[in-house]
Amino acid sequence: MPYKLLQKSDYTDEVPQLPPEYFQQQQPDQQRQPAAPQNPPTAGEGAPIAGNPIAMFFQSLLPGFDPEALAAATAAAEAEQRAIMQQVQQDQKQQREDGKDD
């Protein structure tokens, strides 16, 4: 089937509309009412994360992404890092003191 080139005359500025009688015939109980969600999702189940575009990006890629769990894991890792750094500083201080005693 060969394609036909479209001409400007093939298009009109008219937009088809439904007749007003159509809207008058419908009763309020016949109109569709959107159903409210029964159980809204929690943060880890796909609820929107307002105000944080990076968290929203990760949630769009990973529906199970939970920013609260990430924050808790980050805090735990930072605390562990601080403890390791304190231990290293104490070891270095001890080595310096041991070197002075010789």
C-alpha positions as CSV (number, residue, x, y, z in Angstrom):
1,M,0.0,0.0,0.0
2,P,1.7,3.2,-1.1
3,Y,1.7,6.1,1.4
4,K,-0.2,9.2,0.5
5,L,1.4,12.6,1.1
6,L,-0.7,14.6,3.5
7,Q,-2.0,17.9,2.4
8,K,-2.9,20.9,4.6
9,S,-6.4,20.6,3.2
10,D,-6.7,17.1,4.8
11,Y,-6.8,18.8,8.3
12,T,-9.4,21.2,9.7
13,D,-9.4,23.4,12.8
14,E,-12.7,21.9,13.9
15,V,-12.7,19.8,17.0
16,P,-15.5,17.2,17.3
17,Q,-17.5,17.6,20.5
18,L,-20.1,15.6,22.2
19,P,-23.6,17.1,22.1
20,P,-24.8,18.8,25.3
21,E,-27.7,16.3,25.5
22,Y,-25.2,13.6,26.3
23,F,-24.1,15.4,29.5
24,Q,-27.6,16.1,30.5
25,Q,-28.7,12.5,30.2
26,Q,-26.1,11.2,32.6
27,Q,-27.1,11.1,36.2
28,P,-24.6,11.8,39.0
29,D,-24.7,8.1,40.1
30,Q,-23.7,7.0,36.6
31,Q,-20.6,9.2,36.5
32,R,-17.4,7.4,37.5
33,Q,-16.0,8.3,40.8
34,P,-12.3,7.5,41.3
35,A,-11.8,4.9,44.0
36,A,-9.5,5.9,46.9
37,P,-6.7,3.5,47.6
38,Q,-7.6,1.0,50.4
39,N,-4.1,0.7,51.9
40,P,-1.8,3.6,51.0
41,P,1.8,2.5,50.4
42,T,4.5,3.0,53.0
43,A,7.8,4.7,52.2
44,G,9.5,1.4,51.2
45,E,6.5,0.3,49.1
46,G,6.5,3.0,46.5
47,A,5.1,6.0,48.3
48,P,6.3,9.3,46.9
49,I,9.2,11.0,48.6
50,A,8.5,14.7,48.6
51,G,11.3,17.2,48.4
52,N,14.2,14.9,47.7
53,P,14.8,14.5,44.0
54,I,17.7,12.0,44.4
55,A,15.5,9.8,46.6
56,M,12.7,10.0,44.1
57,F,15.1,9.0,41.3
58,F,16.2,5.9,43.2
59,Q,12.7,5.0,44.1
60,S,11.7,5.3,40.4
61,L,14.5,2.8,39.5
62,L,14.1,0.6,42.6
63,P,10.5,0.4,43.9
64,G,11.7,-1.2,47.1
65,F,14.0,1.7,47.9
66,D,13.5,2.8,51.5
67,P,15.2,6.1,52.3
68,E,14.8,5.6,56.1
69,A,16.7,2.3,55.9
70,L,19.4,4.0,53.8
71,A,19.7,6.8,56.4
72,A,20.0,4.3,59.2
73,A,22.6,2.3,57.3
74,T,24.6,5.5,56.5
75,A,24.5,6.6,60.2
76,A,25.7,3.1,61.3
77,A,28.6,3.2,58.7
78,E,29.6,6.7,59.8
79,A,29.6,5.7,63.5
80,E,31.8,2.6,62.6
81,Q,34.1,4.8,60.6
82,R,34.5,7.2,63.5
83,A,35.3,4.4,65.9
84,I,37.9,3.0,63.6
85,M,39.5,6.4,63.2
86,Q,39.6,6.9,67.0
87,Q,41.3,3.5,67.3
88,V,43.9,4.4,64.6
89,Q,44.6,7.7,66.4
90,Q,45.0,5.9,69.7
91,D,47.3,3.3,68.1
92,Q,49.4,6.1,66.5
93,K,49.6,8.0,69.8
94,Q,50.7,4.8,71.6
95,Q,53.4,4.1,69.0
96,R,54.7,7.7,69.4
97,E,54.8,7.3,73.2
98,D,56.6,3.9,72.8
99,G,59.1,5.5,70.5
100,K,59.9,8.2,73.0
101,D,60.6,5.7,75.8
102,D,63.3,3.9,73.8
